[in-house]
């Protein structure tokens, strides 16, 4: 695990954001165990075979999770963005479905080799 990403998560002011980012990180690394995890543009990025797979981003009142290589995958309506990448924005107390994210991310990275 990348120490800069660990520090990013640890430094978040809201504990719910830290917990959610840690859970999203764990989910991402379980789907892509060989992911290259790095900080880029001040956000945790996950690459597979040199190609973007996912990004976690905390803002003032939300945590966003972006899945790349999303074209052709049927995403639920709570995801937004252009065909090649889809983002879900999660706010404090909002329910989210880890199994659904796992499936969507698995589908997206399946063609990255």
VMD Tcl script that draws the C-alpha trace (Angstrom):
set ca {
  {0.00 0.00 0.00}
  {1.18 3.47 -0.90}
  {2.13 5.51 2.18}
  {1.02 8.78 0.55}
  {-2.48 7.34 0.06}
  {-2.52 6.11 3.66}
  {-1.60 9.61 4.81}
  {-4.26 11.21 2.57}
  {-6.93 9.03 4.16}
  {-5.59 9.58 7.68}
  {-5.50 13.38 7.20}
  {-9.17 13.76 6.25}
  {-10.95 15.94 8.81}
  {-14.23 14.02 8.84}
  {-14.00 10.52 10.31}
  {-16.83 9.24 8.08}
  {-14.80 10.30 5.03}
  {-11.69 8.52 6.31}
  {-13.69 5.36 6.96}
  {-15.38 5.48 3.57}
  {-12.14 6.18 1.69}
  {-10.45 3.30 3.53}
  {-13.34 0.98 2.60}
  {-13.21 2.08 -1.06}
  {-9.44 1.58 -1.07}
  {-9.82 -1.93 0.34}
  {-12.53 -2.77 -2.20}
  {-10.41 -1.46 -5.09}
  {-7.33 -3.40 -4.01}
  {-9.40 -6.57 -3.55}
  {-10.68 -6.27 -7.14}
  {-7.28 -5.22 -8.53}
  {-4.66 -6.82 -6.23}
  {-1.86 -5.84 -8.63}
  {-3.03 -2.21 -8.94}
  {-0.48 0.56 -8.95}
  {-1.69 2.83 -6.15}
  {-0.42 6.41 -6.24}
  {-1.28 9.99 -5.41}
  {-1.91 12.08 -8.49}
  {-3.63 15.47 -8.64}
  {-3.86 15.22 -4.82}
  {-6.16 12.16 -5.03}
  {-5.59 8.40 -4.74}
  {-5.44 6.84 -8.21}
  {-5.42 3.16 -9.09}
  {-3.90 1.89 -12.33}
  {-3.86 -1.55 -13.89}
  {-1.21 -2.22 -16.52}
  {-0.52 1.52 -16.68}
  {-4.14 2.46 -17.39}
  {-6.49 4.32 -15.05}
  {-8.92 2.04 -13.24}
  {-10.31 4.09 -10.32}
  {-9.98 7.31 -8.34}
  {-11.09 8.16 -4.81}
  {-11.68 11.82 -4.01}
  {-12.91 13.51 -0.84}
  {-14.47 16.98 -1.03}
  {-16.02 19.20 1.61}
  {-19.22 17.15 2.00}
  {-18.77 14.00 -0.08}
  {-16.52 11.18 -1.23}
  {-16.46 10.39 -4.95}
  {-15.47 7.11 -6.51}
  {-14.73 7.10 -10.24}
  {-14.49 3.97 -12.35}
  {-12.62 4.27 -15.66}
  {-12.97 2.12 -18.79}
  {-16.73 2.19 -18.19}
  {-17.91 2.35 -21.79}
  {-20.43 -0.39 -22.55}
  {-21.15 -1.22 -18.90}
  {-24.68 -0.67 -17.60}
  {-24.27 1.67 -14.60}
  {-27.11 2.52 -12.17}
  {-28.59 6.02 -12.40}
  {-26.72 7.30 -9.33}
  {-23.52 7.23 -11.39}
  {-22.74 10.28 -13.54}
  {-20.21 11.13 -16.20}
  {-19.26 10.44 -19.80}
  {-19.32 6.89 -21.22}
  {-15.62 6.26 -20.54}
  {-15.80 7.01 -16.79}
  {-18.58 6.98 -14.23}
  {-18.60 8.57 -10.77}
  {-20.74 8.00 -7.72}
  {-20.80 10.77 -5.12}
  {-21.43 9.54 -1.58}
  {-22.44 11.83 1.27}
  {-22.41 11.33 5.04}
  {-24.78 8.56 6.08}
  {-25.63 7.58 2.51}
  {-25.99 3.87 1.89}
  {-23.80 2.33 -0.79}
  {-23.51 -1.14 -2.18}
  {-19.98 -2.61 -1.97}
  {-20.98 -5.73 -3.93}
  {-22.35 -3.58 -6.76}
  {-19.16 -1.46 -6.86}
  {-17.09 -4.64 -6.83}
  {-19.00 -5.98 -9.84}
  {-18.84 -2.70 -11.79}
  {-15.13 -2.22 -11.13}
  {-14.42 -5.88 -12.01}
  {-16.23 -5.45 -15.33}
  {-14.37 -2.22 -16.08}
  {-10.89 -3.59 -15.40}
  {-11.48 -6.96 -17.07}
  {-10.31 -5.57 -20.43}
  {-7.21 -3.86 -19.05}
  {-5.24 -7.12 -19.20}
}
mol new
graphics top color blue
foreach p $ca { graphics top sphere $p radius 0.5 }
foreach p [lrange $ca 0 end-1] q [lrange $ca 1 end] { graphics top cylinder $p $q radius 0.2 }
display resetview
